[in-house]
């Protein structure tokens, strides 16, 4: 069961968190670019889903301590995007 959960989580996480050949796990993300290609309503729905995803991964105890900074990078990105999304008309 644990392998299935990890496999599913890995499928939805950005590949920028994949382990480098040195063994290092990157812990930063490029900022989310909020564009007019999607409606404000769709961005708000996406933000809602992103926050739910964040809460779920924060609540998991099977992530290693090395991966915790990656989760915080996701949180930072969501917080930054929420400022932009909340400013949409």
Secondary structure, 3 states (H helix, E strand, C coil): CHHHHHHHHHHHCCHHHCECCCCCECCCCCCCCCCCCCCHHHHHHHHHHHHHHHHHHHCCCCCCHHHHHHHHHHHHHHHHHHHHHHCCC
